[in-house]
Amino acid sequence: QVQLVESGGGLVQAGGSLRLSCAPSGVMVTPNRMGWYRQAPGKQRELVAIIIRGGTTNYADFVEGRFTISRDYAKNTVSLQMNSLTPEDTGIYHCYAQYWGADHWGQGTQVTVSS
């Protein structure tokens, strides 16, 4: 059974930085897609950034160059470096991975940005 375990969330002041990491367990192959979504209070879950097999990356428009997604292929982990955070970035950040066409989600890690 695939499990995705996130780490690195927390409370930070506006303008600060956080680094999120996600480590899958229960699977040894490289996912087709792996990345991060977020859900703010009262809003739908939305894409933040994703890496597709082969290395192509896609970012949401609101990232505006502030975040960088990266993969460690040796450890099969994905990280999200978030800089210049604003209160609008507050939410639960979920790791996502697609294996054999099936979507898998982590339980999420809370990111809170204070003004």
Backbone torsions as a table, in degrees:
resi	resn	phi	psi	omega
1	GLN	NA	129.4	-179.1
2	VAL	-77.2	130.6	173.2
3	GLN	-129.2	139.9	178.3
4	LEU	-116.4	124.4	-176.5
5	VAL	-115.8	117.8	-179.8
6	GLU	-94.0	155.7	173.6
7	SER	-152.6	160.1	172.3
8	GLY	107.0	-2.9	177.4
9	GLY	-72.2	176.9	178.0
10	GLY	159.5	-164.8	-179.3
11	LEU	-106.8	131.3	-179.7
12	VAL	-143.7	152.1	176.9
13	GLN	-79.7	156.3	177.2
14	ALA	-55.2	137.6	-176.5
15	GLY	91.8	-10.6	-178.6
16	GLY	-83.7	-173.9	-175.7
17	SER	-132.7	152.1	172.1
18	LEU	-142.2	153.8	175.3
19	ARG	-126.2	121.5	177.9
20	LEU	-100.5	145.1	176.3
21	SER	-132.2	151.7	-179.7
22	CYS	-137.6	127.9	-179.9
23	ALA	-122.3	120.5	177.1
24	PRO	-82.3	151.2	173.2
25	SER	-135.0	158.9	179.4
26	GLY	83.5	7.6	-179.8
27	VAL	-152.0	144.5	-176.2
28	MET	-115.3	-7.1	-176.4
29	VAL	-93.2	163.0	177.9
30	THR	-78.7	130.7	179.3
31	PRO	-72.0	156.9	175.5
32	ASN	-66.6	-38.8	179.2
33	ARG	-140.1	147.2	176.9
34	MET	-153.0	136.9	-178.5
35	GLY	-178.6	-152.7	-172.6
36	TRP	-134.7	137.3	169.8
37	TYR	-121.8	163.1	176.4
38	ARG	-139.7	156.9	177.5
39	GLN	-136.8	115.8	176.6
40	ALA	-88.1	157.5	179.8
41	PRO	-55.3	127.5	177.6
42	GLY	77.3	7.0	-178.2
43	LYS	-123.4	163.7	177.5
44	GLN	-79.3	157.0	176.4
45	ARG	-65.5	138.2	-177.3
46	GLU	-135.7	152.4	178.4
47	LEU	-67.6	137.6	171.6
48	VAL	-104.8	-57.6	-178.9
49	ALA	-160.8	150.8	-178.1
50	ILE	-148.9	147.8	173.7
51	ILE	-115.5	128.6	178.7
52	ILE	-99.1	148.9	178.9
53	ARG	-49.1	130.0	-176.1
54	GLY	107.2	-17.3	173.0
55	GLY	106.2	-4.8	178.0
56	THR	-64.7	135.8	178.8
57	THR	-117.2	145.5	175.2
58	ASN	-129.4	138.8	179.8
59	TYR	-125.1	149.3	172.3
60	ALA	-68.5	153.3	-178.5
61	ASP	-59.8	-33.9	-174.8
62	PHE	-70.7	-12.8	179.3
63	VAL	-65.4	-42.2	173.2
64	GLU	50.7	41.0	175.4
65	GLY	80.0	3.8	-176.2
66	ARG	-85.3	-26.1	-175.2
67	PHE	-112.0	151.1	175.5
68	THR	-134.2	125.0	177.1
69	ILE	-98.8	141.6	-179.4
70	SER	-147.5	158.2	179.5
71	ARG	-125.2	142.6	170.0
72	ASP	-106.5	101.5	-173.7
73	TYR	-70.5	-26.9	178.9
74	ALA	-68.6	-38.7	-179.4
75	LYS	-96.6	-8.0	-178.7
76	ASN	60.0	38.2	178.8
77	THR	-113.2	161.9	175.1
78	VAL	-128.9	141.0	-178.9
79	SER	-127.5	155.9	177.3
80	LEU	-131.9	110.9	175.7
81	GLN	-90.0	120.8	-176.9
82	MET	-116.6	120.1	179.3
83	ASN	-117.7	164.4	177.3
84	SER	51.1	47.9	-177.7
85	LEU	-68.8	146.4	177.6
86	THR	-123.5	163.0	177.6
87	PRO	-56.5	-26.9	179.0
88	GLU	-68.9	-12.8	177.0
89	ASP	-84.9	-3.1	179.9
90	THR	-63.4	136.1	177.9
91	GLY	163.8	-177.5	174.9
92	ILE	-95.6	125.8	-178.3
93	TYR	-102.3	123.1	-176.8
94	HIS	-109.9	133.4	171.1
95	CYS	-77.2	144.2	-178.6
96	TYR	-133.6	141.8	174.4
97	ALA	-148.0	143.2	178.0
98	GLN	-115.4	119.3	177.8
99	TYR	-120.6	123.7	177.3
100	TRP	52.1	38.6	177.1
101	GLY	83.1	-4.0	-179.6
102	ALA	-101.5	136.6	-179.4
103	ASP	-88.9	138.0	178.4
104	HIS	-129.7	143.7	-176.3
105	TRP	-129.8	144.4	169.7
106	GLY	-84.0	168.8	-178.2
107	GLN	-74.2	-19.2	175.7
108	GLY	104.0	154.1	175.7
109	THR	-130.9	135.3	-175.7
110	GLN	-78.5	131.7	172.1
111	VAL	-119.4	122.8	179.4
112	THR	-125.2	124.2	179.9
113	VAL	-114.3	118.4	-178.8
114	SER	-93.1	149.4	-178.4
115	SER	-88.5	NA	NA
